[in-house]
Amino acid sequence: MSAGTLTDKDTGILDPQTVFMDTSVESHSSENPAKTKAAMDKAAMDKAALEKRVRSLRIQGESRPVGMAIRFVTWAGWAAACATLSTSLILGWVLYRGKSEPLAVREPSETNKPQSQPQNSTSKETRSPNISNPNPNQSSSTESKPSDPDAPALVSSGYIIPIHQIQVSPKVSGMIVKLNFEEGMTVSKGYILAELETIEYDADLSKTTALLAEAKQKLAELKSGARPEEIRQAKLELDECVKQREQAKLDYDRTKRLTGQSALSARELETSQYSYEAIDRRTERLRTAFELIVKGPREERIRAAEAQVQSFEADRFKAQWRLDNCKVKAPVTGIILSKKAEEGNMVNPAGFNVSANLCEMADLTQLEVDLTIQERDFAKIKGRMECLVMPEAYRNSKEFLTKYPKGYKAYISRAMPQADRAKGAIPVRVKVDVPSDEQGIYLKPDMRVEVTFFEKQRPESAK
């Protein structure tokens, strides 16, 4: 077996041990010592060359690619770390410079101004008002120009809200027997929106009416006093009692005289005496009653009767008020925004488990824009600045733009006294001039609009 033909079956690499063993065996079998020594030297040289070749193959196949990959990953990590650190330092420096020294806004020079886009520059000036020199100690590079009252000062967006949105509720509880409205319907003030069941309220009104009539009759009786017949009757009873007293007086005197002569007993004297005194007291009582009848009732009784009449009048007025409020009427002229009840529902303004409202309505000629102005722009909002309100829904409507090319006229109504901390803004209300014949046609509650503020102020006398 030769040394050049011995290889491993799995790796295809020559095995030096196998080659050495085979060669030694082959040398022992040789008969010539010189040849044997030469063969052994050649086998040793082949073994050394083979080991060197195997060692070189192992370094190229395994160690070299692993070392290169480790070095590549290491250098890539250091490069990424350096790039991240550099970026962080640059951003921190930019932010620090932006907070400590605000950048001045420079007007573009005439040579640098684009001549092909004049309209875009105008629109940018409308949305962003002129910014003054941030450092008052440094002189501006351009001359200051007086503010144009017709120039836009600010542009913001908001939502339409009614100035007065009313929740229509019945003043009394009951079952709805009739509804006379639908959503979007325009109604005038006093229009009957709904009718409630009136059985209970009719009965209360009848009862209080009867009690009031009774109290009035009693008062009239007290004020008119006793009739002549009653006075004459009392006078006759008094006269009768006076005569009976005179008779009893005579009987008493006679019995007293006879008792002194021992003709009558003491018992008969006592009976006669007590009969006379009883008739005398009765006479005085009838005389007093007669005088009271002639004078009439006391003033206090008359005033008490008058107070009772007033109490029943109040009860009757309340019963009538409840009955009248079974017809729910529109409090203002406006449009029905939403419907909260149906026929057959029980409504109770003070209840928790039943309906309390019939509908919501508002006068859509009295509208405002609810918007928030950022604190950095709030200094541009002054007094009653005039505005233009453009609805987002009709920005591309030819019919609307024909009537209002720039939108509805408006003015700042008021600024809310408290800012919104979460938004960093202050709520502002803008009153919109809506013609009475356009109620609910274009502007509707909760619609989004764009408001353009101008430097021009609206006078207090103008509405």
C-alpha positions as CSV (number, residue, x, y, z in Angstrom):
1,M,0.0,0.0,0.0
2,S,1.5,3.4,-1.0
3,A,1.4,6.6,1.1
4,G,-0.3,8.7,-1.6
5,T,-3.4,6.5,-1.8
6,L,-4.4,6.4,1.9
7,T,-7.3,8.7,2.6
8,D,-10.1,9.0,5.1
9,K,-13.4,7.7,3.8
10,D,-15.4,10.5,5.4
11,T,-13.2,13.6,5.0
12,G,-11.1,12.6,2.0
13,I,-7.9,13.6,3.9
14,L,-4.8,11.5,4.1
15,D,-4.3,9.8,7.5
16,P,-0.6,10.0,8.5
17,Q,-0.8,7.3,11.1
18,T,-2.2,4.9,8.5
19,V,0.5,5.8,6.1
20,F,3.2,5.3,8.7
21,M,1.9,1.9,9.8
22,D,1.6,0.6,6.3
23,T,5.1,1.8,5.4
24,S,6.7,0.2,8.5
25,V,5.1,-3.0,7.7
26,E,6.2,-2.8,4.2
27,S,9.8,-2.0,5.3
28,H,10.0,-4.9,7.7
29,S,9.0,-7.2,4.9
30,S,11.9,-5.9,2.7
31,E,15.0,-7.9,2.5
32,N,17.5,-5.2,1.7
33,P,18.5,-3.0,4.7
34,A,19.6,-0.1,2.5
35,K,16.3,-0.1,0.8
36,T,14.6,-0.4,4.1
37,K,16.3,2.6,5.5
38,A,15.6,4.7,2.4
39,A,12.0,3.7,2.6
40,M,11.8,4.7,6.3
41,D,13.3,8.1,5.6
42,K,11.0,8.7,2.8
43,A,8.0,7.6,5.0
44,A,9.1,10.1,7.7
45,M,9.4,12.9,5.1
46,D,6.0,12.0,3.7
47,K,4.5,12.0,7.2
48,A,6.0,15.5,8.0
49,A,4.7,16.9,4.7
50,L,1.3,15.3,5.3
51,E,0.9,16.8,8.8
52,K,1.9,20.2,7.5
53,R,-0.7,19.9,4.7
54,V,-3.4,18.8,7.2
55,R,-2.6,21.6,9.6
56,S,-2.7,24.2,6.7
57,L,-6.1,22.8,5.6
58,R,-7.6,23.1,9.1
59,I,-6.5,26.7,9.6
60,Q,-8.0,27.8,6.2
61,G,-11.3,25.9,6.7
62,E,-12.2,26.7,10.3
63,S,-10.1,29.4,12.2
64,R,-9.7,32.1,9.5
65,P,-13.5,32.7,8.7
66,V,-14.4,32.8,12.4
67,G,-11.8,35.4,13.3
68,M,-12.7,37.6,10.4
69,A,-16.4,37.5,11.3
70,I,-15.6,38.4,15.0
71,R,-13.5,41.3,13.9
72,F,-16.2,42.6,11.4
73,V,-19.0,42.5,14.0
74,T,-16.8,44.3,16.6
75,W,-15.9,47.1,14.2
76,A,-19.6,47.4,13.0
77,G,-20.8,47.8,16.7
78,W,-18.2,50.5,17.5
79,A,-19.2,52.4,14.3
80,A,-23.0,52.2,15.2
81,A,-22.2,53.4,18.7
82,C,-20.2,56.4,17.5
83,A,-22.9,57.3,15.0
84,T,-25.6,57.3,17.7
85,L,-23.5,59.3,20.1
86,S,-22.8,61.9,17.4
87,T,-26.5,62.2,16.4
88,S,-27.5,62.6,20.1
89,L,-25.0,65.4,20.7
90,I,-26.1,67.3,17.5
91,L,-29.8,67.1,18.4
92,G,-29.2,68.2,22.0
93,W,-27.2,71.2,20.8
94,V,-29.9,72.2,18.3
95,L,-32.6,71.9,21.0
96,Y,-30.5,73.9,23.5
97,R,-29.9,76.7,20.9
98,G,-33.6,76.7,19.9
99,K,-34.8,77.3,23.6
100,S,-32.1,79.8,24.6
101,E,-32.0,81.9,21.4
102,P,-35.1,81.8,19.2
103,L,-34.3,81.9,15.5
104,A,-35.1,85.1,13.8
105,V,-37.4,85.0,10.9
106,R,-35.8,86.6,7.9
107,E,-37.6,87.9,4.9
108,P,-36.4,86.3,1.6
109,S,-34.5,88.7,-0.6
110,E,-35.8,89.8,-3.9
111,T,-33.4,87.6,-5.8
112,N,-34.3,84.5,-3.8
113,K,-38.1,85.0,-4.0
114,P,-39.8,82.5,-6.3
115,Q,-41.5,84.3,-9.2
116,S,-43.6,81.4,-10.4
117,Q,-45.6,80.9,-7.2
118,P,-47.0,84.3,-6.0
119,Q,-50.3,82.9,-4.8
120,N,-48.7,80.3,-2.5
121,S,-46.7,82.9,-0.7
122,T,-49.9,84.9,-0.1
123,S,-51.7,82.0,1.4
124,K,-48.8,81.3,3.7
125,E,-48.9,84.9,4.9
126,T,-52.7,84.5,5.6
127,R,-52.3,81.4,7.8
128,S,-49.2,82.7,9.6
129,P,-49.3,86.4,10.6
130,N,-46.1,88.5,10.6
131,I,-43.6,87.8,13.4
132,S,-41.9,90.7,14.9
133,N,-38.2,90.8,15.7
134,P,-37.6,88.4,18.6
135,N,-34.8,90.6,20.1
136,P,-36.1,94.2,20.7
137,N,-32.6,95.4,21.4
138,Q,-31.4,94.5,17.9
139,S,-32.6,96.6,14.9
140,S,-34.6,94.9,12.3
141,S,-33.2,94.4,8.9
142,T,-36.5,95.6,7.3
143,E,-38.5,98.7,8.0
144,S,-41.7,98.1,10.2
145,K,-44.9,98.7,8.3
146,P,-48.3,99.7,9.9
147,S,-50.7,96.7,10.3
148,D,-53.4,96.5,7.6
149,P,-56.9,96.2,9.2
150,D,-58.0,94.0,6.2
151,A,-55.0,91.7,6.5
152,P,-55.6,88.2,8.1
153,A,-54.2,88.0,11.6
154,L,-54.9,84.3,12.3
155,V,-56.7,81.2,10.9
156,S,-58.2,78.6,13.1
157,S,-60.9,75.8,13.0
158,G,-63.8,75.2,15.2
159,Y,-67.4,73.9,15.4
160,I,-70.8,75.5,15.1
161,I,-72.9,75.6,18.3
162,P,-76.2,77.3,19.1
163,I,-76.1,80.2,21.5
164,H,-79.2,78.9,23.2
165,Q,-80.0,75.1,22.9
166,I,-83.1,74.2,24.9
167,Q,-84.2,70.9,26.2
168,V,-88.0,71.0,26.1
169,S,-89.5,69.2,29.1
170,P,-93.1,69.1,30.3
171,K,-93.8,70.9,33.6
172,V,-96.1,68.1,34.8
173,S,-95.9,64.3,34.6
174,G,-98.2,62.1,32.6
175,M,-98.6,59.9,29.5
176,I,-98.1,61.4,26.1
177,V,-101.3,61.1,24.0
178,K,-100.3,63.2,21.0
179,L,-97.0,64.4,19.4
180,N,-97.0,67.2,16.9
181,F,-93.3,67.5,15.8
182,E,-90.5,65.7,14.0
183,E,-86.7,66.3,13.8
184,G,-85.8,69.2,11.5
185,M,-89.2,70.8,11.8
186,T,-89.3,74.6,12.2
187,V,-91.8,75.7,14.9
188,S,-92.8,79.1,16.2
189,K,-93.0,80.2,19.8
190,G,-96.2,78.8,21.5
191,Y,-96.6,75.9,19.0
192,I,-98.2,72.9,20.8
193,L,-95.5,70.2,20.6
194,A,-97.3,67.5,22.6
195,E,-100.4,66.8,24.7
196,L,-100.5,64.8,28.0
197,E,-103.4,62.8,29.6
198,T,-105.7,65.2,31.6
199,I,-108.0,63.0,33.6
200,E,-106.3,63.5,37.0
201,Y,-105.8,67.2,36.5
202,D,-109.4,67.7,35.5
203,A,-110.6,66.1,38.7
204,D,-108.2,68.2,40.8
205,L,-109.5,71.3,39.2
206,S,-113.1,70.4,39.9
207,K,-112.4,69.6,43.5
208,T,-110.5,72.9,44.2
209,T,-113.2,74.8,42.4
210,A,-115.9,73.4,44.7
211,L,-113.9,74.1,47.9
212,L,-113.3,77.6,46.7
213,A,-117.0,78.2,46.2
214,E,-117.8,76.9,49.7
215,A,-115.3,79.2,51.3
216,K,-116.6,82.2,49.4
217,Q,-120.2,81.5,50.6
218,K,-119.1,81.3,54.2
219,L,-117.2,84.6,53.9
220,A,-120.3,86.2,52.4
221,E,-122.4,84.9,55.2
222,L,-120.1,86.4,57.8
223,K,-119.9,89.8,56.0
224,S,-123.7,90.1,55.6
225,G,-124.5,89.3,59.2
226,A,-127.8,88.0,60.7
227,R,-131.0,88.4,58.8
228,P,-133.8,90.6,60.3
229,E,-135.9,87.5,61.0
230,E,-133.1,86.0,63.1
231,I,-132.7,89.3,65.0
232,R,-136.5,89.4,65.7
233,Q,-136.5,85.8,66.9
234,A,-133.7,86.5,69.3
235,K,-135.6,89.5,70.6
236,L,-138.7,87.5,71.2
237,E,-136.8,84.8,73.1
238,L,-135.3,87.5,75.3
239,D,-138.7,89.1,76.0
240,E,-140.1,85.8,77.0
241,C,-137.3,85.1,79.4
242,V,-137.8,88.5,80.9
243,K,-141.4,87.8,81.7
244,Q,-140.6,84.4,83.1
245,R,-138.0,86.1,85.4
246,E,-140.6,88.6,86.6
247,Q,-143.0,85.7,87.5
248,A,-140.2,83.9,89.2
249,K,-139.4,87.1,91.2
250,L,-143.0,87.4,92.4
251,D,-143.1,83.7,93.4
252,Y,-139.8,84.1,95.3
253,D,-141.0,87.1,97.2
254,R,-144.3,85.5,98.2
255,T,-142.6,82.3,99.4
256,K,-140.1,84.3,101.4
257,R,-142.9,86.3,103.1
258,L,-144.9,83.2,103.9
259,T,-141.9,81.4,105.2
260,G,-141.4,84.2,107.7
261,Q,-144.9,83.6,109.0
262,S,-144.3,79.8,109.3
263,A,-146.8,79.1,106.5
264,L,-144.3,77.4,104.2
265,S,-141.3,75.2,104.8
266,A,-137.7,76.2,104.2
267,R,-137.4,73.8,101.3
268,E,-140.1,75.5,99.4
269,L,-138.3,78.8,100.0
270,E,-135.0,77.4,98.6
271,T,-136.7,76.0,95.5
272,S,-138.4,79.3,94.7
273,Q,-135.1,81.2,95.2
274,Y,-133.0,78.9,92.9
275,S,-135.7,79.0,90.2
276,Y,-135.6,82.8,90.2
277,E,-131.8,82.9,89.9
278,A,-131.7,80.4,87.1
279,I,-134.2,82.4,85.0
280,D,-132.3,85.5,85.8
281,R,-129.1,84.0,84.4
282,R,-130.9,82.8,81.3
283,T,-132.2,86.3,80.7
284,E,-128.8,87.7,80.8
285,R,-127.5,85.1,78.4
286,L,-130.3,85.7,75.8
287,R,-129.7,89.5,76.2
288,T,-126.0,89.0,75.4
289,A,-126.7,86.8,72.4
290,F,-129.2,89.3,71.1
291,E,-126.6,92.1,71.3
292,L,-124.0,89.9,69.4
293,I,-126.5,89.2,66.7
294,V,-127.2,92.9,66.3
295,K,-123.4,93.7,66.2
296,G,-122.6,91.0,63.7
297,P,-119.6,88.5,63.5
298,R,-116.1,89.4,64.8
299,E,-113.5,90.9,62.5
300,E,-111.1,88.1,63.1
301,R,-113.6,85.5,61.9
302,I,-114.1,87.5,58.7
303,R,-110.3,87.8,58.1
304,A,-109.9,84.0,58.8
305,A,-112.6,83.3,56.2
306,E,-110.9,85.6,53.7
307,A,-107.6,83.8,54.2
308,Q,-109.3,80.4,53.6
309,V,-110.8,81.8,50.4
310,Q,-107.3,82.8,49.3
311,S,-105.9,79.4,50.1
312,F,-108.5,77.7,48.0
313,E,-108.0,80.2,45.2
314,A,-104.2,79.2,45.2
315,D,-105.1,75.5,45.0
316,R,-107.4,76.2,42.1
317,F,-104.9,78.2,40.3
318,K,-102.3,75.5,40.7
319,A,-104.8,72.8,39.5
320,Q,-105.6,75.0,36.5
321,W,-101.8,75.5,35.8
322,R,-101.2,71.8,35.8
323,L,-104.1,71.2,33.5
324,D,-102.9,73.9,31.1
325,N,-99.4,72.5,31.1
326,C,-100.7,69.2,29.8
327,K,-100.2,70.9,26.4
328,V,-96.4,71.3,26.0
329,K,-95.6,74.5,23.9
330,A,-92.5,75.6,22.2
331,P,-90.6,78.1,24.3
332,V,-88.9,79.9,21.4
333,T,-89.0,79.9,17.6
334,G,-86.5,77.4,16.3
335,I,-85.8,74.0,14.8
336,I,-86.3,70.7,16.4
337,L,-82.8,69.1,16.7
338,S,-83.7,65.8,18.3
339,K,-86.7,63.8,19.4
340,K,-86.6,62.1,22.9
341,A,-90.1,60.6,23.4
342,E,-92.9,58.9,21.5
343,E,-96.7,58.7,21.9
344,G,-97.6,56.5,24.9
345,N,-94.4,57.2,26.8
346,M,-94.6,58.3,30.4
347,V,-92.8,61.6,31.0
348,N,-91.8,63.0,34.4
349,P,-89.4,66.0,34.7
350,A,-88.4,64.9,38.2
351,G,-88.1,61.1,37.5
352,F,-85.0,59.0,37.1
353,N,-86.4,55.9,35.3
354,V,-88.7,57.6,32.9
355,S,-88.3,60.1,30.1
356,A,-87.7,63.7,31.2
357,N,-87.4,65.5,27.9
358,L,-89.5,65.6,24.8
359,C,-87.0,67.1,22.4
360,E,-84.1,69.5,21.9
361,M,-84.5,72.7,19.9
362,A,-82.6,75.8,19.1
363,D,-82.8,79.1,17.2
364,L,-80.3,78.5,14.4
365,T,-80.1,82.2,13.5
366,Q,-78.2,82.7,16.8
367,L,-75.0,80.6,16.2
368,E,-71.5,80.8,17.5
369,V,-68.2,79.1,16.6
370,D,-66.6,77.2,19.5
371,L,-62.8,77.1,18.9
372,T,-59.6,77.1,20.9
373,I,-56.7,79.5,20.3
374,Q,-53.2,78.3,21.3
375,E,-51.6,80.4,24.0
376,R,-48.8,81.4,21.7
377,D,-51.4,83.0,19.3
378,F,-53.8,84.4,21.9
379,A,-52.1,87.8,21.9
380,K,-53.3,88.3,18.3
381,I,-56.9,88.0,19.5
382,K,-58.2,91.5,20.4
383,G,-61.6,92.8,21.3
384,R,-64.4,92.4,18.7
385,M,-62.2,91.5,15.7
386,E,-64.1,90.8,12.5
387,C,-63.9,87.3,11.1
388,L,-65.0,85.2,8.1
389,V,-66.5,81.8,8.7
390,M,-66.2,79.2,5.9
391,P,-68.0,75.9,6.4
392,E,-65.9,72.9,5.4
393,A,-68.9,71.2,3.8
394,Y,-69.5,74.1,1.3
395,R,-65.9,75.1,0.5
396,N,-66.4,73.8,-3.1
397,S,-70.1,74.5,-3.4
398,K,-70.9,76.8,-6.3
399,E,-74.3,77.7,-4.9
400,F,-72.9,78.7,-1.5
401,L,-69.8,80.5,-2.9
402,T,-72.1,82.5,-5.2
403,K,-73.8,84.0,-2.1
404,Y,-70.8,84.0,0.2
405,P,-67.5,83.9,-1.7
406,K,-65.5,84.3,1.4
407,G,-67.9,82.9,4.0
408,Y,-70.2,84.3,6.6
409,K,-69.3,87.5,8.4
410,A,-68.7,87.2,12.1
411,Y,-66.9,88.8,15.0
412,I,-65.3,87.7,18.3
413,S,-68.1,87.6,20.9
414,R,-66.0,86.7,24.0
415,A,-63.0,84.8,25.2
416,M,-63.6,82.3,28.0
417,P,-62.2,83.3,31.4
418,Q,-60.3,80.0,31.9
419,A,-57.7,78.3,29.8
420,D,-57.5,74.6,29.0
421,R,-54.3,73.3,30.7
422,A,-54.3,70.0,28.8
423,K,-54.5,71.6,25.3
424,G,-52.5,74.7,26.2
425,A,-55.2,76.8,24.6
426,I,-58.0,79.3,25.5
427,P,-61.6,78.8,24.3
428,V,-63.0,81.6,22.2
429,R,-66.5,82.2,20.9
430,V,-67.2,83.8,17.5
431,K,-70.7,85.2,16.8
432,V,-71.9,84.4,13.2
433,D,-74.2,86.7,11.3
434,V,-76.9,84.3,9.9
435,P,-79.9,85.8,8.0
436,S,-83.3,84.8,9.4
437,D,-84.4,83.2,6.1
438,E,-81.3,80.8,6.1
439,Q,-82.0,79.2,9.5
440,G,-80.7,75.6,9.4
441,I,-79.9,75.7,5.6
442,Y,-76.1,75.9,5.5
443,L,-74.9,76.1,9.1
444,K,-75.9,73.3,11.4
445,P,-74.8,72.5,15.0
446,D,-71.4,70.6,15.3
447,M,-70.4,71.4,11.7
448,R,-66.7,72.1,11.2
449,V,-65.8,75.6,10.0
450,E,-62.6,77.6,9.3
451,V,-62.4,81.0,10.9
452,T,-60.2,83.8,9.5
453,F,-59.5,86.7,11.9
454,F,-58.8,90.2,10.7
455,E,-57.3,93.2,12.5
456,K,-60.4,95.3,11.9
457,Q,-62.6,95.8,14.9
458,R,-66.4,95.8,14.8
459,P,-68.0,98.7,16.8
460,E,-70.1,98.0,19.9
461,S,-73.1,99.6,18.3
462,A,-73.0,97.3,15.3
463,K,-74.7,93.9,15.7
